[in-house]
């Protein structure tokens, strides 16, 4: 094996290692989104009062968003399985 072939092989291993999948960004994103959802729940009441909304209107909006999330989870999960999570989040 020549030196050029060995160097090329070493470079490819280094490139593959640098492109390795890391869970840290995904975990951070999940944490931030969870915090945003919990903040929305805590702030929905005061915001509704400022906007002059009835409690049932806020409850209806939260219910609709939860149902939409539940329905779309299957769609996004299937799309992620077919195309890859990285392509969807990039």
N, C-alpha and C positions, 0 to 999 in steps of 0.2 A: 504494500500500500504506500502511496506517495505521501509526502508531507502536505501537499495541497489537498488531497482527499481527506486526510486526517483533520486538517484545520477546518475544512468545510463541514465535516461531521460534527466537530466540536461547536462550531458556530450555530448549527441547526439545533443542537441540544440546548444551547444557551437561549436561543430564541423561543423554543418550546417552553422552557422553564419560565421565562419572563411572561409568557402569555397564559400561564396556568390560571385556572379559575379560582377566584378568591370569594369566600362567603362574606367577608367583612363588609363590602359595599351593600350587598343585599340585606344583611342583618341591620345595617345602619338605616337603610331606606325603610325597612319594615318597622323599625323603632320610631322613626320620624312620622310615618303615616299613622301608626297607632296613637302616638301622642296627639297628632292633629285631630283624629277622630274623637279621642277622649276630651280634648279641649272644646271641640264643637258641641258635644253633649253638655258639658258644663256651662258653656256660654250661650246656648240656644235660648234658654229662658229669659235672661236679661236682654238679649238682642230682640227677641220677640216682643217684649214689653216696650222697648224703645220704638219698634216699628208699628206697634199697635195691633199685633196679631193675637188671635185667640189661641189658647193652649191646644185645641184640637187641630189647628192649622199647622202648628209646629210638629205635633205628633204625626200628622198625616205626611208631612214632608220627610220626617225621619223614617217612617214606615215605608214610604215609596222608595227612598234611597236604599234601605236595607233589602227590599225585595229585588230592586234592580241589581244590586250587588250580587245577590244570591243567583239570579238568573244568568247574569253575564259571567259569573265565575266559571261556569262550564265552558262557555264559548272561549274565553281567554285562556283557560287551561288547555283546551284542545289546540288552539292556535299556537300556544307556547310549545306543546308537544310536537307539532308538525314543523314549525319554523325555528324553534329554539328561543329560549328566554332572552338571550343576549340581543337577538335581532329585534325583539319586541320592546325591550327597555332602552335600547340605544336611540 
